[in-house]
Amino acid sequence: MKVLTLALLFSLFITTCTMTFSMTVAKPAQPERRPSGHMDQHPKPGRWYFAASGHAVFCYGPVMTLPQANGDLQKVATFCRDGRAVVPLKD
């Protein structure tokens, strides 16, 4: 009977120690989940254009025709996503 009581007490002691240890072990913190930047901005309506430099540009404003210094007219897209207000277009 004495052996059974000691075995039961020892088992209870081990279980208590295991539970206490498992509660105190620091778990790695999960990174905070936030939506990515492209989803939290309202998309602006716009259009892709072929710039005179050979690149595609996405612009929000209207296409305009502006006079050049030599007297010619040039089509430009306005208010583009790369931050430029005017981008010359390829005809």
Secondary structure, 3 states (H helix, E strand, C coil): CHHHHHHHHHHHHHHHHHHHHHHHCCCCCCCCCCCCCCCCCCCCCCEEEEECCCCEEEECCCEEEEECCCCCEEEEEECECCCCCEEEECC
